[in-house]
Amino acid sequence: MRIAFIGLGNMGAPMARNLIKAGHTLNLFDLNQAVLAELAELGGQISASPKDAAANSELVITMLPAAAHVRSVYLNDDGVLAGVRAGTPTVDCSTIDPQTAREVSKAAAAKGVDMGDAPVSGGTGGAAAGTLTFMVGASAELFASLEPVLKQMGRNIVHCGEVGTGQIAKICNNLLLGISMIGVSEAMALGNALGIDTQVLAGIINSSTGRCWSSDTYNPWPGVIDSAPAARGYTGGFGAELMLKDLGLATEAARQAHQPVILGAVAQQLYQAMSLRGDGGKDFSAIVEGYRKQD
């Protein structure tokens, strides 16, 4: 299949590599010339614009940083909708607000293009390994056409409902993730301050009612889990600035729905303070450093 892939950042580039490995021909567009050159060596074809990438493609996939980028890539004069043929399935894998996903999809429908949203979970490791979870908001017909290709980049492909529901699932999940990481950080720091060995404490939590992914897989305390970012100075993984972005999406969506997210708002402020300290580039689990005495 000939696929337009637009947005080749930390997530998009490994996703595109997996599609090339699966035998697809990719029309590529990104502002990063180095990554374009790398993927061209693997067989990808460089396009001059999103319009050109989409023009002769059988499927369009985008993976972009924010809602403003999604709007411009699809709606500008040199954007996807200016070049894509009517009837071409299109999916945006960015994490943005549900309203933007619905508005851009509506603009696509006016051009005869069925567009869905499919944000992902699994981080850069999952993108490289092809084990991502895709949360898909799309019609049943579009989901059926997208699923085989998404399975070549991910392990768990979930149809959440109509357009926008993929984004809803993603922001609700990350709202909980941000809150749970803060809770684990507070518990681990308290135990350390009171004198219990943190390995012992983590073992108890992970076999008791406090168990959660933020503790048993991604524990923020150094020395507890060798594969967690805490073991490598909080490098790699899911950046705190990205968590802050997703918490912002969740709290704004909650405001529009008049739905209280009290702990979510507190979590957003804690990650905002972390960013203000200059630690936004660290993994989000470094939020624990705000609870530890610094050497």
C-alpha positions in Angstrom: 0.0 0.0 0.0 1.1 3.6 -0.7 0.8 5.5 2.6 1.4 9.2 3.3 3.1 9.5 6.7 3.3 13.1 8.0 5.1 13.9 11.2 8.3 12.0 11.9 9.2 12.9 15.5 10.2 10.6 18.3 7.0 8.6 17.8 6.3 9.1 14.1 9.7 8.0 12.8 9.8 4.5 14.4 6.1 4.0 13.4 7.0 4.9 9.8 10.0 2.5 10.0 7.7 -0.4 11.0 5.4 0.3 8.0 8.4 0.3 5.6 9.6 -2.9 7.1 6.1 -4.3 6.6 6.5 -3.7 2.8 4.5 -0.4 2.4 5.6 2.5 0.2 5.7 5.7 2.2 5.3 9.2 1.0 7.0 11.2 3.8 6.8 14.7 5.0 8.5 16.4 8.0 10.5 19.6 8.7 13.4 17.5 10.0 15.6 16.8 6.9 17.9 14.4 8.8 15.1 12.0 9.7 13.7 12.3 6.1 17.1 11.3 4.7 17.3 8.4 7.1 13.9 7.0 6.2 14.6 7.6 2.5 17.6 5.3 2.8 15.1 2.6 4.0 12.9 3.1 1.0 10.7 6.0 1.9 9.9 8.8 -0.6 10.3 12.4 0.4 7.5 14.8 -0.4 7.6 18.6 -0.7 4.4 19.2 1.3 1.5 17.4 3.1 -0.5 18.0 -0.1 2.1 16.3 -2.2 2.4 13.4 0.2 -1.3 12.8 0.2 -1.9 13.3 -3.5 -1.3 9.7 -4.7 -1.6 7.8 -1.5 -4.1 5.1 -0.5 -4.0 6.0 3.2 -2.9 9.1 5.1 -1.4 8.9 8.6 -0.4 12.0 10.7 1.5 12.1 14.0 2.0 15.7 15.1 2.9 17.6 18.3 -0.3 19.7 18.9 -3.7 20.7 17.7 -2.4 23.8 15.8 -0.1 21.5 13.8 -3.0 19.2 13.0 -5.1 22.1 11.7 -2.3 23.5 9.6 -1.2 20.1 8.1 -4.8 19.3 7.1 -6.4 22.7 6.3 -3.7 24.9 4.8 -3.4 25.5 1.1 -0.6 23.0 0.9 -2.2 20.6 3.4 -3.6 17.1 3.2 -7.1 18.0 2.2 -5.8 20.1 -0.7 -4.2 17.0 -2.2 -5.9 13.8 -1.0 -8.3 12.0 -3.3 -11.9 11.6 -2.2 -12.5 8.3 -0.5 -9.0 8.0 0.9 -9.0 6.8 4.5 -7.2 9.2 6.8 -6.2 9.0 10.5 -4.5 11.4 12.9 -2.5 9.7 15.6 -1.6 12.9 17.4 -2.7 13.6 21.0 -5.0 16.6 20.8 -8.3 17.8 22.1 -11.5 16.0 21.0 -13.1 19.1 19.6 -10.2 19.7 17.1 -10.3 16.1 16.1 -14.0 16.4 15.3 -13.7 19.8 13.5 -10.9 18.6 11.2 -12.8 15.4 10.5 -15.8 17.5 9.6 -13.7 19.5 7.1 -12.4 16.2 5.7 -15.9 14.9 5.3 -16.8 17.9 3.2 -14.0 16.8 0.8 -15.4 13.3 0.7 -12.6 12.0 3.0 -13.4 9.7 6.0 -11.0 10.8 8.8 -10.5 9.2 12.3 -8.4 9.9 15.3 -6.1 7.2 16.8 -3.8 8.5 19.6 -1.4 6.0 21.0 0.0 4.7 24.3 3.2 2.9 24.8 5.9 5.6 24.4 8.9 5.6 22.1 9.8 2.0 23.1 6.4 0.8 22.0 6.7 2.7 18.8 10.0 1.1 18.0 8.9 -2.4 19.0 5.5 -2.1 17.2 3.6 -2.8 20.4 1.6 0.5 20.7 -2.0 0.7 21.8 -4.1 2.6 19.4 -7.3 4.2 20.7 -9.4 4.7 17.6 -12.3 7.1 17.1 -13.8 6.4 13.7 -16.8 5.0 11.9 -17.1 1.2 11.9 -16.2 1.2 8.2 -13.1 3.3 8.6 -11.9 1.3 11.6 -12.1 -1.9 9.5 -9.9 -0.3 6.8 -7.4 1.1 9.3 -7.0 -1.9 11.6 -4.8 -4.0 9.4 -2.3 -1.2 9.0 -2.4 -0.1 12.6 -1.7 -3.7 13.6 1.7 -3.4 11.9 2.6 -0.6 14.3 0.8 -1.8 17.5 -0.4 -4.7 19.5 -3.7 -3.5 20.9 -6.1 -1.7 18.5 -9.2 -0.5 20.3 -12.3 0.9 18.6 -13.5 3.5 21.1 -16.5 4.9 19.1 -17.0 7.8 16.7 -14.5 10.5 15.8 -13.1 12.2 18.9 -13.5 9.2 21.3 -9.9 8.1 20.8 -8.8 11.4 22.1 -11.2 11.2 25.0 -9.8 7.8 26.0 -6.2 9.0 25.7 -6.6 12.1 27.9 -8.6 10.2 30.5 -5.9 7.5 30.7 -3.1 10.1 31.0 -5.0 12.1 33.5 -5.0 9.0 35.7 -1.4 8.2 34.9 -0.2 11.6 36.0 -2.2 11.4 39.2 -1.1 7.9 40.1 2.6 8.8 39.5 2.3 11.6 42.0 0.6 9.3 44.5 3.4 6.7 44.2 6.0 9.4 44.5 4.4 10.7 47.8 4.2 7.2 49.2 7.8 6.2 48.3 9.1 9.5 49.7 7.2 9.2 52.9 8.4 5.6 53.4 12.0 6.7 52.8 11.6 9.6 55.2 10.2 7.3 57.9 13.0 4.9 57.5 11.8 1.8 55.6 13.9 0.3 52.9 12.4 1.5 49.6 12.9 -1.9 48.0 10.9 -3.5 50.8 8.2 -0.8 50.6 7.9 -1.2 46.8 7.6 -4.9 47.1 4.8 -4.5 49.7 2.9 -2.0 47.5 3.3 -4.1 44.4 1.7 -7.1 46.2 -0.9 -5.2 48.0 -3.9 -2.9 47.3 -1.7 0.1 46.3 -0.4 -1.8 43.3 -0.5 0.1 40.0 1.6 0.5 36.8 3.3 3.6 38.2 4.7 1.5 41.0 5.2 -2.1 39.7 6.5 -1.2 36.2 7.7 2.5 36.3 8.5 3.1 39.9 9.9 6.6 40.3 12.3 5.8 43.2 15.9 5.1 42.0 17.1 1.6 42.6 13.7 -0.1 42.6 13.2 -1.1 39.0 16.3 -1.4 36.8 14.3 -0.7 33.5 12.5 2.4 34.7 13.8 5.9 33.8 14.6 6.4 37.5 17.5 4.0 37.0 19.0 6.2 34.3 18.6 9.7 35.7 15.1 10.1 34.4 16.1 10.1 30.8 14.0 8.6 28.0 10.5 7.6 28.5 7.6 10.0 28.6 8.7 13.6 29.0 7.2 15.8 31.8 6.3 18.5 29.3 4.2 15.9 27.4 2.5 14.9 30.6 1.8 18.6 31.3 0.4 19.0 27.8 -2.0 16.0 28.3 -3.1 17.2 31.7 -3.8 20.6 30.1 -6.0 18.9 27.5 -7.8 16.9 30.2 -8.5 19.9 32.4 -9.6 22.0 29.5 -12.0 19.3 28.2 -13.3 19.0 31.8 -13.9 22.8 31.9 -15.9 22.6 28.7 -17.9 19.6 30.0 -18.4 21.3 33.5 -16.9 18.2 35.0 -14.7 18.5 38.1 -11.2 17.0 37.9 -9.8 18.2 41.2 -6.9 15.9 41.5 -6.1 16.4 37.8 -5.9 20.2 38.3 -3.5 19.7 41.3 -1.4 17.3 39.2 -1.3 19.8 36.4 0.1 22.5 38.8 2.7 20.1 40.2 4.0 19.3 36.7 3.8 23.0 35.8 6.1 23.7 38.8 8.4 20.9 37.6 8.6 22.5 34.2 9.3 25.9 35.8 12.3 24.4 37.7 13.7 23.5 34.3 13.0 19.7 34.6 10.4 19.5 31.8 12.8 17.5 29.7 13.1 14.7 32.2 10.8 11.7 32.3 7.5 12.5 34.1 8.4 10.1 36.9 11.0 12.7 38.0 8.1 14.4 39.7 9.3 12.4 42.7 12.3 14.7 43.0 10.0 17.4 44.4 9.4 15.1 47.4 13.1 14.1 48.0 15.8 15.8 50.0 18.4 16.8 47.5 22.0 15.8 48.2 
